């Protein structure tokens, strides 16, 4: 059974910070994932890339992130983390963890991030 478990979401005021974590479990994760990342989906909008990191550590961020977030991964623990700083109301969304091996994508169930005063 494959499972991605996310944690760290919640309510934060504008300008605040949150750290999201995602851990993979299951026999498939005896292989090192190609890419790990975070996506988000706000109400009425399409799911979009927040950040991704390759096995070799190359990172890519969504256009709206503008240096505020930092993604990291630990292959030995099968975890991917997202440090989010300077959060704004437009960052409010459900955040989904993603891990990719070859052509196969694995998704977490999502964690809510709400930025509001």
C-alpha positions in Angstrom: 0.0 0.0 0.0 1.3 3.4 -1.0 0.6 6.4 1.2 1.8 10.0 1.4 1.0 11.7 4.6 1.1 15.5 4.8 1.3 17.6 7.9 1.9 21.2 8.9 -1.1 23.1 7.4 -3.2 25.5 9.3 -4.3 29.1 9.8 -1.7 31.8 9.7 -1.8 35.6 9.6 -0.4 37.5 6.5 3.4 37.7 6.7 3.6 34.5 8.8 5.3 31.2 8.1 4.3 27.5 8.0 6.3 24.4 7.3 4.7 21.5 5.4 6.0 18.0 5.6 5.2 14.9 3.6 6.3 11.3 4.3 5.9 8.4 1.9 5.3 4.9 3.1 4.9 1.6 1.1 7.1 -0.8 -0.7 7.4 1.4 -3.8 9.5 3.9 -1.8 12.4 1.5 -1.6 13.2 3.1 -4.9 14.4 6.7 -4.8 11.7 9.0 -6.2 12.6 10.9 -9.3 10.8 14.1 -8.4 9.2 15.3 -5.2 7.0 18.4 -4.9 4.1 20.4 -3.7 1.1 21.6 -5.7 -1.8 23.7 -4.5 -5.4 24.2 -5.5 -7.5 27.2 -4.5 -11.3 27.2 -4.8 -12.4 27.6 -8.4 -8.8 27.4 -9.7 -6.7 24.7 -11.3 -4.1 22.8 -9.4 -0.7 24.5 -9.8 2.9 23.8 -9.1 4.3 25.4 -5.9 7.7 23.8 -5.9 9.5 20.6 -7.0 12.9 19.0 -6.4 14.6 16.4 -8.5 16.6 13.4 -7.1 19.8 15.4 -7.8 18.5 18.5 -5.9 17.5 20.7 -8.8 14.6 22.9 -7.8 11.8 24.7 -9.5 9.3 27.1 -8.1 5.9 28.4 -9.3 5.8 31.9 -10.8 3.9 33.3 -7.8 6.4 32.1 -5.2 9.0 34.8 -5.7 11.6 33.4 -3.4 9.3 33.1 -0.3 9.3 29.3 -0.2 12.0 26.7 0.1 11.7 23.0 -0.8 13.9 20.3 0.5 13.9 16.5 0.5 15.4 13.6 2.4 15.7 10.4 0.3 16.6 8.2 3.2 13.4 9.2 5.1 11.3 9.6 1.9 10.2 13.0 3.0 9.7 16.3 1.2 9.3 19.6 3.1 8.2 23.1 2.2 9.1 26.1 4.3 6.7 28.9 3.5 7.6 32.4 4.6 5.9 35.8 4.0 2.6 34.1 3.4 -0.2 36.1 1.8 -3.9 35.6 1.5 -3.5 34.5 -2.1 -1.5 31.5 -0.8 -4.6 30.1 0.7 -5.3 26.7 -0.9 -5.2 23.0 -0.3 -1.6 21.9 -0.7 -0.8 18.4 -2.1 2.4 16.5 -1.8 3.5 14.7 -5.0 6.1 12.0 -5.6 7.0 10.7 -9.0 8.7 7.6 -10.1 9.0 7.2 -13.9 5.6 7.8 -15.3 3.8 7.2 -12.1 2.6 10.0 -9.8 1.7 9.5 -6.2 -0.4 12.1 -4.3 -1.2 12.9 -0.7 -4.7 13.8 0.4 -3.9 17.4 0.9 -3.5 19.8 3.8 -5.4 23.1 4.1 -3.4 26.3 4.4 -5.4 29.5 5.2 -3.8 32.9 5.3 -6.1 35.4 7.0 -6.1 38.1 9.6 
